[in-house]
């Protein structure tokens, strides 16, 4: 009888191909993991950026409102001062106090001339 043939040694080319395929699979898994990590990081950074921008917009709006309110208050004070000054001048002109009394007599004498003495 013939003896069974000894198991053939694995072909070195087949073994090399298996190693290459295993390395490719491992590399693909690492790339996929890195891609997921990058996408998660990008998403987190985008959310953080949007949050920071929203806070900055809210702060800027608050500062704008405050600045506008200050400008309005300043304009109201200036307008009140102008009106008060105009009222003082109108009152002074209406009472005749704008011309000193010693000059007023001289002006009246010059304008009225002889009519003022009769």
C-alpha positions in Angstrom: 0.0 0.0 0.0 1.0 3.5 -0.6 1.5 5.9 2.2 -0.6 9.0 2.3 1.1 12.0 1.0 2.5 14.4 3.6 0.5 17.6 3.9 2.0 20.1 1.5 3.7 23.1 3.1 1.8 26.3 2.6 2.8 28.1 -0.4 4.9 31.1 0.6 3.1 33.3 -1.9 -0.3 32.5 -0.4 1.0 33.2 3.1 2.4 36.5 1.9 -0.9 37.4 0.4 -2.7 36.6 3.6 -0.3 38.9 5.5 -0.8 41.7 3.0 -4.6 41.3 3.3 -4.4 41.4 7.1 -2.3 44.5 6.9 -4.7 46.1 4.5 -7.7 45.3 6.7 -5.9 46.7 9.8 -4.9 49.9 7.9 -8.5 50.3 6.6 -9.8 50.0 10.2 -7.3 52.5 11.5 -8.2 55.0 8.6 -11.9 54.5 9.4 -11.3 55.1 13.1 -9.3 58.2 12.4 -12.0 59.4 10.0 -14.7 58.9 12.7 -12.5 60.7 15.2 -11.9 63.6 12.8 -15.6 63.9 12.0 -16.5 63.9 15.7 -13.8 66.5 16.5 -15.0 68.6 13.6 -18.6 68.4 14.7 -17.7 69.3 18.3 -15.5 72.2 17.2 -18.3 73.5 14.9 -20.8 73.3 17.8 -18.4 75.1 20.1 -17.7 77.8 17.5 -21.5 78.3 17.0 -21.9 78.6 20.7 -19.1 81.1 21.0 -20.5 83.1 18.1 -24.0 83.2 19.5 -22.6 84.4 22.9 -20.5 87.1 21.1 -23.5 88.2 19.1 -25.6 88.5 22.2 -22.9 90.5 24.0 -22.4 92.8 21.0 -26.2 93.4 20.8 -26.2 94.2 24.5 -23.4 96.7 24.1 -25.1 98.2 21.1 -28.3 98.7 23.0 -26.4 100.2 25.9 -24.5 102.6 23.6 -27.7 103.7 21.8 -29.4 104.3 25.2 -26.4 106.4 26.4 -26.4 108.4 23.1 -30.2 109.0 23.5 -29.8 110.1 27.1 -26.9 112.4 26.1 -29.0 113.9 23.2 -31.9 114.4 25.6 -29.7 116.2 28.1 -28.3 118.4 25.3 -31.7 119.1 23.9 -33.0 120.0 27.4 -30.1 122.4 27.9 -30.7 124.0 24.6 -34.4 124.5 25.3 -33.6 125.8 28.8 -31.1 128.3 27.4 -33.6 129.4 24.8 -36.3 129.9 27.4 -33.9 131.9 29.6 -32.9 134.1 26.6 -36.6 134.5 25.6 -37.5 135.5 29.2 -34.6 137.9 29.4 -35.5 139.5 26.0 -39.2 139.7 27.0 -38.4 141.5 30.3 -36.1 144.0 28.7 -33.2 142.9 30.9 -31.0 142.3 27.9 -30.1 146.0 27.9 -28.6 147.5 31.0 -30.8 150.2 32.5 -28.2 153.0 32.1 -27.9 152.2 28.4 -31.7 151.8 28.0 -32.3 155.4 29.1 -29.7 156.7 26.6 -31.2 154.6 23.8 -34.7 155.8 24.5 -33.6 159.4 24.7 -31.9 159.1 21.3 -34.8 157.3 19.7 -37.6 159.4 21.1 -35.6 162.7 21.1 -37.7 165.6 22.1 -40.9 163.5 22.3 -39.7 161.8 25.5 -39.4 165.1 27.4 -42.9 166.5 26.6 
